[in-house]
Amino acid sequence: MQPIPQAGRLVAIVGPSGGGKDTLIGGLLATHPEIHRVRRTISRPAAAETEDFESVTAAEFTALDGAGRFALRWSAHGLEYGIRHRELAPLAAGRTVIFNGSRKALAEAVAAYPQLHVVQIAVSPEVLAQRLSARGRESADDILRRLARADLALPIGITATTVWNDSTPAEGIARLIDALQPVRA
C-alpha cells in the first residue's frame, strides 16, 4: 500500500497527550520518507526521550512571535508551540507536510490553511492512563488533568478522520497510513 502523497497537502495530527501521535508519525515516516515532518518550536527544555523540536525560552518564543516567524502558534499545558514558516515551505514544492498539533488551535489553523486535513488520534481512557503513567513525566494529579481533557471535542465545523490507537504501534501506524490514503472515486 504505497501511494499516500497528495501534492501540497498539509496534515495535522491531533489527540490527547500520551495518545501516541509521535509514535504514529514516526512509523508513517519510516515507510513514507517523502513526507515532511514539521519540527516545532516549543518553549520547553530539550529532552532526549521526546520528539525532535527547537527548544527556546518563553522570552525567545515571544520575540520570534513578535517578529512574525510563525505560520501557526498556540499555547498548551503552560507551554508555547509554534510552526515556523520555513517548515511549511515543502508545501509549495508539492510535498505532503505533517505536524503534531493541538485540538484547541485547529480553528486558527483551518482559517490560515483551509485545506488542512485533520487526523484525530483516539485512545481509550484505560490505555491512555497506562501510557501517561509509564512515561513518568507527570505527577498523578497531572495525569488526572490530562485524562479529563482527553476527550476534548474538536472546534465546531472542524471535521477529522479518526484513527484508533489502542493496540500495538504497528496497528496504529497501519491505521494512520490507511487514513491518509487518497480517496478513490
N, C-alpha and C positions, 0 to 999 in steps of 0.2 A: 504494500500500500504506500507507494512513494509520493504521489502528487503534492499536496499542501500548497506551496507558494502561489499566491494570487497577487498580481502586480500591485505594489504600493499599498498593501493592507496593514493597518495599524490594529493591534490586538491587545486588549487589556485583560490580564488575568487577575481576578479579584476573589476574595473569600476570607474566611476568618484566619487570624494568626494561628499557625500550627496546622492549617489545613493541607499543607504540602505543596503550596504554589511553586516554590523554588525547586523542589524535587521534580515536579512535573515539567517545569520549564527546562530544567537541565536535561531530563530524559528526552524531551522533544528535540532539543538542540543537538543531542548526540546522534540522532537519526536524520536531522534536517539542519546541518550546519550553515546552510544558505540563509536561514532566518537570523535576523539581527536582534540580539537581546540588549535592551536598554540598560545601561549602567546608571543607576540612580545616584543622586547626590542626597546624602542624609546627614542631619545634624546629630550624629552619634559617633562615638569612637569606633574605629575599625576593629573587627574581631575575626580571628581565623576561621571559626566554625560557621560563620554566616555567609551569605551571598556576597559577591564582589560588588562594592559600591564605593563611591567617592565620599570619604569621611571629612566633614567640615564642622567647625564650631557653629553655635547658633548665630554668633556675630558675623561669621563668614557667610553663612547662608543668607542672612538678611542683606548683606552687601551684594551678593550675587543676584538676589531677587530684585533689589533696588536698581541694579544695572541692567535688568531685563534679560538675564541669562537663561531663564527657564521658559520652556514651551508650556509646561504644566507644573503645578506645585500644589501641595496640600499638607495639612497637619494631621497627625495621628499619633496616639499614645505618647503625647508630650514631645514628639519629635517633628522636625520639618523634613519634607521629602520634595525633591524636585527632579524634573527631567529636562536636561539642557537641550537647547535647540539642535546642537550638533548630533545628539543621539537619535534624532528623528530624520536626519539627512538621508539615510538609506531609503526612505520612502520615495524620494524624488528619483532615485535610481531604479525604482520598481521592486524593491525588496519588501518582504514581509518584516515588520518590526513588532516585537512583543515586549510588554513590560508588566511587572508586578505592580498593580495599582491598588487604589483604595475605593471601596464602595461609596464612601462619603463624597469623594471627589469626581464621581462619574458624570454628574450633571455638567460640571465645568469642562470636563474632558470631551464630552459629546458636543457641547457648544463650540469648542475650539476645533474639534475633529468629528464632524457629523457622520462620517463613515466608520467610526470606531466600532470594532467588533468586540463585544464583551463576552468573556467566558467566566462563569462563576463556579468556583470550586466548592463543592459541598461535602460535608463530613458529619457523621452522627456525633451527638454530644459525648457519648461514651468514648469513642475513638479520639475525638479532639482532646478530651480531658487527659487521656493517656499520653498523647503526643506532647501536650504542653508540659505535663509533669516530667516526662522523660528528657525534655530539653534542658531543664534545670536553670533556666534564665529568669523565671518569675517565681514570686512567692505564692503561697496558697491563695491569698487574697487577690493577687494579680490574676491568677488562673481563673478564679471565680468571676472576676470582672470580664475577662476575655470570653469566657463561656456565655455570659449574659449578653454579650454583643455579637456572638457567633451567628445568630440568625437575623442580623440586621438586613432589612429589606433594601432592595435597590431603589434609587430615586424613581419617582413616578415618571412614566414614559420611557424608562430605560429597559430594554429587553436584553436578555443574555441567554447563552447556551449554558446549560448546567452540566457539569462533569462531577460525578460522584467519585470520591477518593477515600473510601473506607477500607479498601483491600490492600493488596501489595502495591509497591511503587510501579512495578511493571504493568499491572492492570490499569492503574491511574494514568500512566503515560500513554498506554494504548487508547484509553478513552479520550484523552486530550487530543491526540493525533487524529482520531476519528472525528472529533468535534470540529476540527479545523480544516477538514477536507472540503474542497469546493462542492457547492450544491450542484447536484446533477439534475438536469431538466428531464 
